[in-house]
């Protein structure tokens, strides 16, 4: 699987007018009403979610909340609810724009921010959590990113004389499963193709919490998978489906046993039962499978957290 460290950096000068509500900020100094600038990156994490694509945040949309003590419903020129920033790339440079300018309330003012990518919901409307559905794996879109690969970060920023910006470093909050399929010796004829690989037994839908939900005990940046499981059809990431081939799926983090159903072009079908596996946020799991005439050998699974991390064996029952 190809890995690239892609940094999508953009300095943003927000250029349009905003509301005049000061939201109880009362300072009057040189730093007051200084426009907030924004830089967006993906740190040391790879945004690549398909083997033959180099992903960036180009042509995507980022959602941003600027809050005071997580007061999501208070907005104005100093605070925002689900503001939409649109990215575009020209001559290898990514620029971001928003329809509203947001300002620092004072020198040394500190704000809380919650940012995610790609944008969801309605601009200007606050939401505690995002519904997420991985049952249909779409793969990389024209902008070079997978819309199921949710990126997120929350933190705080302080206005200083030398830096009026919010430096946002996003991280992957979904999990990813990659399945590499090869032939078992000469048992499979040359040119045989895979029709589909289906995951069973996992939760395909869930909610990701942008903010803490103290009433229900959910932390900011946490997942709550649905109660019911659903089939997930994996996406081919090789140029064709002739064995050897590689398939991939973005998953909601969870711990559960699951099955893999592999259907070949001659309608032969193999099913593997895998013991309980923890799929952690920001982690990629790579599973190797050998397909024979009437059997499938399941190899080990390795895991990386989009840097490098050794994993242990995973055996089928």
C-alpha positions as CSV (number, residue, x, y, z in Angstrom):
1,X,0.0,0.0,0.0
2,X,1.4,3.3,-1.0
3,X,1.9,5.8,1.7
4,X,2.7,9.5,1.3
5,X,3.0,12.1,3.9
6,X,0.9,14.8,2.4
7,X,0.8,18.2,4.0
8,X,-2.0,20.4,2.8
9,X,-1.1,23.8,4.2
10,X,-3.1,26.9,3.5
11,X,-2.8,30.4,4.9
12,X,-6.3,31.9,4.9
13,X,-7.3,35.6,5.1
14,X,-11.0,35.5,5.5
15,X,-12.4,38.3,3.3
16,X,-16.1,39.0,3.9
17,X,-18.1,40.8,6.5
18,X,-19.7,39.2,9.6
19,X,-22.3,40.0,12.3
20,X,-21.6,42.8,14.8
21,X,-22.5,40.8,17.9
22,X,-19.5,41.1,20.3
23,X,-20.7,38.1,22.4
24,X,-19.7,39.7,25.8
25,X,-16.0,40.3,24.8
26,X,-15.3,43.7,26.3
27,X,-11.6,44.5,25.7
28,X,-10.5,47.5,23.7
29,X,-6.8,47.2,22.6
30,X,-4.7,46.9,19.5
31,X,-5.4,43.2,19.0
32,X,-9.2,43.6,19.1
33,X,-10.9,42.9,15.8
34,X,-7.7,41.5,14.1
35,X,-8.9,39.0,11.5
36,X,-8.2,35.4,12.4
37,X,-6.0,33.5,9.8
38,X,-6.1,29.8,9.4
39,X,-3.5,27.1,8.4
40,X,-4.7,23.6,7.8
41,X,-2.5,20.4,7.6
42,X,-2.6,16.7,8.2
43,X,0.6,16.6,10.3
44,X,2.5,13.3,9.9
45,X,-0.6,11.4,8.8
46,X,-1.0,10.2,5.3
47,X,-4.3,11.2,3.6
48,X,-3.8,8.6,1.0
49,X,-6.7,6.2,1.1
50,X,-6.3,4.4,-2.2
51,X,-3.1,2.8,-3.4
52,X,-2.8,4.6,-6.7
53,X,-3.9,8.1,-5.6
54,X,-2.0,10.9,-3.9
55,X,-4.6,12.6,-1.7
56,X,-4.7,16.2,-0.7
57,X,-7.4,18.3,0.8
58,X,-7.8,20.1,-2.6
59,X,-11.3,20.8,-3.8
60,X,-12.8,19.7,-0.4
61,X,-14.6,21.6,2.3
62,X,-13.7,21.9,6.0
63,X,-16.1,22.5,8.9
64,X,-14.9,24.8,11.7
65,X,-16.4,25.8,15.1
66,X,-14.8,28.6,17.1
67,X,-16.3,28.6,20.5
68,X,-16.1,30.1,24.0
69,X,-16.3,27.3,26.5
70,X,-18.0,25.1,23.9
71,X,-21.0,27.4,23.7
72,X,-22.0,26.2,20.2
73,X,-25.1,28.3,19.9
74,X,-23.4,31.7,20.5
75,X,-22.1,33.2,17.2
76,X,-21.0,36.5,15.8
77,X,-17.8,38.0,14.5
78,X,-15.7,36.3,17.2
79,X,-17.4,32.8,17.3
80,X,-18.8,30.5,14.6
81,X,-20.9,27.4,14.2
82,X,-20.0,25.0,11.4
83,X,-18.4,27.6,9.2
84,X,-17.6,26.1,5.7
85,X,-14.1,26.6,4.3
86,X,-13.7,25.6,0.6
87,X,-10.3,24.5,-0.7
88,X,-9.0,24.8,-4.2
89,X,-5.5,24.2,-5.7
90,X,-3.8,26.4,-8.3
91,X,-0.2,25.9,-9.4
92,X,0.3,23.3,-6.5
93,X,-0.8,25.9,-3.9
94,X,-3.9,25.3,-1.8
95,X,-6.1,28.3,-0.8
96,X,-9.1,28.3,1.4
97,X,-12.1,30.7,1.5
98,X,-15.0,31.3,3.7
99,X,-18.0,33.7,3.2
100,X,-17.5,35.3,6.6
101,X,-14.6,37.0,8.4
102,X,-13.9,36.1,12.0
103,X,-11.9,38.2,14.4
104,X,-9.9,38.0,17.6
105,X,-11.7,39.8,20.5
106,X,-8.5,41.2,22.0
107,X,-4.8,40.9,22.5
108,X,-4.0,37.5,24.1
109,X,-7.6,36.3,23.5
110,X,-7.9,32.5,23.7
111,X,-10.6,30.6,21.7
112,X,-11.5,26.9,21.4
113,X,-11.7,25.4,18.0
114,X,-13.2,22.1,16.6
115,X,-12.4,21.3,13.0
116,X,-13.3,18.4,10.7
117,X,-13.0,17.3,7.1
118,X,-14.9,16.8,4.8
119,X,-17.8,19.3,5.6
120,X,-21.1,17.9,6.7
121,X,-24.5,19.3,7.7
122,X,-25.7,22.9,7.2
123,X,-23.4,25.9,7.4
124,X,-24.1,28.0,10.5
125,X,-26.0,25.2,12.2
126,X,-24.4,23.6,15.3
127,X,-24.3,19.8,15.7
128,X,-22.9,17.8,18.6
129,X,-22.2,14.7,16.5
130,X,-21.9,13.7,12.9
131,X,-23.8,10.6,11.5
132,X,-21.4,8.4,9.5
133,X,-22.2,5.5,7.1
134,X,-19.5,3.3,5.7
135,X,-21.7,0.7,4.1
136,X,-21.1,2.1,0.6
137,X,-17.3,2.5,-0.1
138,X,-17.0,5.2,-2.7
139,X,-13.2,5.5,-2.9
140,X,-11.2,8.6,-3.7
141,X,-13.1,11.4,-5.4
142,X,-11.7,13.9,-8.0
143,X,-10.2,16.1,-5.3
144,X,-8.0,13.2,-4.2
145,X,-9.5,12.3,-0.9
146,X,-11.9,9.6,0.3
147,X,-15.1,11.2,1.7
148,X,-15.4,8.4,4.3
149,X,-12.0,9.2,5.7
150,X,-13.1,11.6,8.4
151,X,-10.4,14.0,9.7
152,X,-10.8,15.8,13.0
153,X,-9.0,17.9,15.7
154,X,-10.0,20.1,18.6
155,X,-7.8,22.5,20.6
156,X,-7.3,26.1,21.7
157,X,-5.4,29.0,20.2
158,X,-4.2,32.4,21.5
159,X,-3.9,35.7,19.7
160,X,-0.3,37.1,19.9
161,X,1.4,40.1,18.3
162,X,3.4,37.8,16.0
163,X,0.7,35.2,15.2
164,X,-3.0,35.9,14.6
165,X,-3.6,32.4,13.2
166,X,-5.2,29.1,14.2
167,X,-2.9,26.2,13.2
168,X,-5.0,23.2,12.6
169,X,-3.5,19.7,12.3
170,X,-6.1,17.2,11.4
171,X,-5.9,13.4,12.2
172,X,-7.7,10.3,10.9
173,X,-10.5,9.2,13.2
174,X,-11.8,6.2,11.2
175,X,-10.1,2.9,10.9
176,X,-9.1,1.1,7.7
177,X,-8.9,-2.5,6.6
178,X,-6.8,-3.6,3.6
179,X,-7.0,-7.1,2.2
180,X,-4.3,-8.4,-0.1
181,X,-5.4,-11.5,-2.1
182,X,-2.9,-13.8,-3.8
183,X,-3.0,-17.3,-5.4
184,X,-2.2,-20.4,-3.5
185,X,0.5,-22.0,-5.7
186,X,-0.9,-23.0,-9.1
187,X,-4.3,-24.1,-7.9
188,X,-6.0,-21.0,-9.4
189,X,-5.9,-20.4,-13.1
190,X,-4.1,-17.4,-14.5
191,X,-6.4,-14.4,-15.1
192,X,-9.1,-15.4,-12.6
193,X,-10.7,-12.3,-11.1
194,X,-12.5,-11.3,-7.9
195,X,-16.1,-10.3,-8.2
196,X,-16.4,-8.9,-4.7
197,X,-15.1,-9.0,-1.1
198,X,-17.7,-8.4,1.6
199,X,-17.3,-7.7,5.3
200,X,-20.0,-9.0,7.6
201,X,-20.6,-8.6,11.3
202,X,-19.3,-5.1,11.8
203,X,-21.2,-1.9,12.5
204,X,-21.3,0.1,9.3
205,X,-23.0,3.2,10.8
206,X,-22.4,5.3,13.8
207,X,-22.1,8.8,15.3
208,X,-18.8,10.8,15.7
209,X,-18.9,13.3,18.5
210,X,-17.4,16.7,17.6
211,X,-18.2,18.0,21.1
212,X,-18.6,16.3,24.5
213,X,-22.1,15.1,25.4
214,X,-22.0,15.0,29.2
215,X,-25.7,14.0,29.4
216,X,-24.9,10.7,27.7
217,X,-21.3,10.2,28.7
218,X,-19.7,10.8,25.3
219,X,-16.3,12.6,25.0
220,X,-15.3,15.0,22.2
221,X,-13.7,13.0,19.4
222,X,-15.3,9.7,20.3
223,X,-17.5,7.2,18.3
224,X,-20.8,5.5,19.1
225,X,-21.4,2.7,16.6
226,X,-25.0,1.7,15.8
227,X,-26.5,-1.3,17.5
228,X,-27.0,-3.3,14.3
229,X,-24.3,-4.6,12.0
230,X,-24.5,-4.4,8.2
231,X,-22.6,-5.7,5.2
232,X,-19.7,-3.6,3.9
233,X,-18.6,-4.1,0.3
234,X,-14.9,-3.5,0.0
235,X,-13.4,-1.3,-2.8
236,X,-10.8,-2.5,-5.2
237,X,-7.7,-0.3,-5.1
238,X,-5.7,-2.1,-7.8
239,X,-6.0,-1.3,-11.5
240,X,-8.1,-4.4,-12.0
241,X,-9.5,-7.3,-10.0
242,X,-7.3,-10.0,-11.4
243,X,-5.6,-12.0,-8.6
244,X,-3.3,-10.8,-7.1
245,X,-5.5,-7.9,-6.0
246,X,-6.0,-5.5,-3.1
247,X,-9.2,-4.3,-1.6
248,X,-9.9,-1.7,1.1
249,X,-12.6,-0.4,3.4
250,X,-12.9,2.6,5.7
251,X,-14.4,1.4,9.0
252,X,-16.0,2.9,12.1
253,X,-13.7,2.1,15.1
254,X,-15.0,-0.9,17.1
255,X,-14.1,-4.2,18.5
256,X,-16.0,-7.3,17.1
257,X,-15.5,-10.6,15.2
258,X,-16.2,-10.4,11.5
259,X,-16.4,-12.4,8.3
260,X,-14.9,-12.0,4.9
261,X,-16.8,-13.4,1.9
262,X,-14.8,-13.6,-1.3
263,X,-16.6,-14.2,-4.5
264,X,-14.6,-15.1,-7.7
265,X,-15.6,-14.5,-11.3
266,X,-16.7,-18.2,-11.7
267,X,-19.2,-17.6,-8.8
268,X,-17.1,-19.8,-6.4
269,X,-17.3,-18.3,-2.9
270,X,-15.2,-18.5,0.2
271,X,-16.0,-17.3,3.7
272,X,-13.6,-16.7,6.5
273,X,-14.5,-16.2,10.2
274,X,-12.2,-13.8,12.0
275,X,-12.1,-13.7,15.8
276,X,-12.8,-10.5,17.7
277,X,-10.6,-7.7,16.4
278,X,-10.1,-4.2,17.8
279,X,-10.3,-1.6,15.0
280,X,-8.7,1.6,16.5
281,X,-9.1,5.1,15.2
282,X,-6.3,6.3,12.9
283,X,-5.1,2.8,12.4
284,X,-4.7,0.7,9.2
285,X,-4.9,-3.1,9.3
286,X,-3.5,-5.1,6.4
287,X,-4.6,-8.7,6.0
288,X,-3.1,-11.3,3.6
289,X,-5.2,-14.1,2.0
290,X,-4.2,-16.9,-0.3
291,X,-6.9,-18.4,-2.5
292,X,-6.7,-22.0,-3.7
293,X,-9.0,-24.3,-5.7
294,X,-11.2,-25.2,-2.7
295,X,-9.7,-23.3,0.3
296,X,-8.4,-20.0,1.5
297,X,-5.4,-19.5,3.7
298,X,-5.6,-16.6,6.1
299,X,-2.2,-15.0,6.9
300,X,-1.3,-12.5,9.6
301,X,-2.7,-9.0,10.0
302,X,-0.3,-6.1,10.5
303,X,-1.3,-2.7,11.7
304,X,0.0,0.8,11.3
305,X,-1.2,4.1,12.7
306,X,-0.3,5.9,9.5
307,X,3.2,6.1,10.8
308,X,4.7,2.6,11.6
309,X,3.7,0.1,14.1
310,X,4.1,-3.7,14.2
311,X,1.1,-5.8,14.6
312,X,0.6,-9.4,15.8
313,X,-1.0,-12.4,14.1
314,X,-4.7,-12.8,13.5
315,X,-6.0,-16.3,12.9
316,X,-9.3,-17.4,11.4
317,X,-11.5,-19.9,13.1
